[in-house]
Amino acid sequence: VHSWMQILHFDGTPYLEQRWPWCRDRAEGATRYQEFIKRGVLSAGSNVVKDSIHNLPYRCVDTSEWMIQRDLLLKNPISTLFTREDFLANKAEDDKLLLGLLAAKVPIVCNEVVSLRYYLGGYSTNHDGTHKHSETWKWEGSNLTATLRAPKAKSTWRSRCCLGGSSHGLSAMKGKAEPELLPDAVRKAMDDVYYSQFRRATTLPLHPASIAVATAQPQKVAIIVPFRDNQIQRRQEQLDIFVPFLTRQLQRLPSMDFHMFVIEQSDMQKFNRGKLLNVGFKIAKSLGYNRHIFHDVDLLPDQDLVAYYGEQQSSPLHLGARWEKYKNLGIFFGGVVGMSSDDCERVNGYPNSFWGWGGEDEELYHRVVDHGLTVYHPTAGRYTELPHKSTKELKGLVNEQRFRQIAQRVQKPTSDGLSDLQVRRIGEPQHAADHVTRYPVVL
């Protein structure tokens, strides 16, 4: 299996010149660039290279984009000797590796994840000699041998591990459940590698003493809960526990005017958490609520944590950071998130296009980063998760496209969010209790 890559200058800035940098002749590089545009390998204004095994002889798959079983690689080793003809044709080890795999009729798939950063300036792109570290070729008789190659790329592949000769990470790369055979330490290492490719928001702690004054002021807070009954995961039972529990907790906060908006998906499509939360935001704002807490139905806060629900938010507040389950992920912005109306609209809310479990919360995080917003984390309290079968184990409920959607995202999107939210029908609100209204929605 192989992935895609992005091209960066030696200083780390995106390479956006409309010229293929591996061509020694600039005119040839411009021509090759246009060929790749037509083939779908490149897109104008993007530094992403969508490598494929079908682009030979113009383009192969870079060595660092591969994940290969150990036994298979031993049978098809990476080449170390190159002829003068190889040099003139710019044929490197990655070309020969792909040709060898194809000749052996090995099945090959692409996960379409932009997992590799390729920094220009190595021996294959340093045509003008700008970078002196690239003296990497020497003659040995009639053969040209690569003796030294500066580190050209930082692998950011979430599943770049092979254990015992088998690629256990393959299913994760395709957006499916990660195998239980994968040790926790290895899974965490793979996650760290994957998340290292993304920019991070400035994160600041929010201590309990900091919210004492804030909660003394009148608050009008919307608790927005995306919901659909699921007998396998007992979601209705969870809602029946969640509503009275959180109501009691929030009623203990002074001067807090809160209301729970349960936004229920009432169609047969895959669950769309992001779109439901956007619907809830629109409804709550129209009713005068300017602070919003996007809340999963299976998480119950303790008294220390619920005190933060009345905090006057000047920036996004990731309450879900106190959920132990995902605390070791490099990027986690799910579970429970508090935002003001202004910040929600600034980042264009959640994406509408993430159908199935996973990815919409990470996309929201990237939007927060795009706009330079600071994220606050509580320093006290914890969540109790109501028991249910893990969604990861229910393949039909998972968004198998989430990694590709994140890889192909654009910065500061002006669509796919609050700006172009459309639903087929919002049913009559059902007032379940004084502080709770349930809205059936057909997406």
C-alpha positions, 0 to 999 in steps of 0.5 A: 500500500502507498500514500500521497505526498506534498512537496516543500522547499528546503526551508519548509515552505510549500512548493507551488511553482508550475514546474516539475522539480525533478526535471533538470531542464526548466522547459521540460519541467513546465511541460511535465507539470502540465502533463501531470495536471491532465493526468490528475497527479497534480492540481494547480495551486496545490503542492500535493502529489497524488502518486499512482502506479499508473503514471509510469514512465512519467512518475512512479511512487516515492520510496517513503510512501510505501508500506510493505511487508517485510518478507515481500521487501526481502524478495524485492529489495531496494536497488543500490546500484545505478548505471550512467543510463539510470542517472541520465534518465533520472531513474532512482531506487523508487522507480526500480522498486515499483517496476520490480513489484509490478513485474512480480505481479504484487497487488498494490493499493493507494490509501489516498492520504497525504502522509509524506513531506518531501523536502527539495534539495536532495540529489535528485532536485538540486540541479543548480547546486544551491544546496552543498550537502547534495554531493551524493554521486560518485563514479565506480568504473562504468557504474554510478553509485549513490553513496550518500543521500541527505534525509529528504523526507519526514514520514507522516504515515499513521500506519508505517509499521509492519509487525512480524511481517504483516502490515497490521496498520493497513485497515487503519489507513483505509479508515476502518477499525484498527486491529486489536492485535496492534499493541497500544504503544505501537498504535500510539507511536503510529498516531503520533507520526500521523498527527505530527504533520498538522499545525497545532493551536495555541493551548492554554490551561483554564484553572477552576479559580479562573471561572469563579467570577465568570459563572457569577454572571448571567449565562445563556448556554445551549447544550447541543446534542447530536442524536440517533437511537441505535439499539446496538449501542443503546443510545436512547437509554443513554439519552434517558440517563444523560438529560436528567443527570446534566440537568441536575448538574447545571441547575447547581450553577448560579445565574445560568440559563441553559437549554438542551437541544437534542438534534435527532437524525430521522433518516436512513443515511449514515449518522452525520454528527457535524451536520446535526451540530450545525443544525443545532447551532442555527436553532439555538442562535435564532433563539438568542443563545450565544454560547454553545456546548457541543456535547456527545450523549454518552459523556457525563461530567463530574461536578468539578468539570460541570463548573466550566460549563458556565465559563464565559468563552473568549476562545474555544473550550475543549471540555472533552480534553478531560475524557481519559479515553483519547487523552494520548491522541496527538490531536483530539477535539471531540466529545464536548466542545464549547464555542461562542457564536462568533467563533462558530461562524468565524470557522464556518462550523463543522463540516457537513460532508463527513458521513459516519463516525469520525473526522468531523471533530478533527476538521473543526480543530483544523478550522480553529487552527486556520483562524489562529484561535486559542484553545483552552483546556480545563485542569479539573474534573473528568467524564464518565463514559456510559457503556456501549459497544465501540463504534469502531467495531461497527464497520457500517457506522464508520466514515471510511473516507475520513482520512482522505477528507482531512488530507484533501481539506482546504484552509479556511473553507468558505463552504461545507459548513454553516455557510451552505447548510441545507437539510430536507426537513426539520420536524416539529420540536418536541418539548421533553422537559423544561430545559430540553427540546428534541428536534427530528431532522431529515438530512 
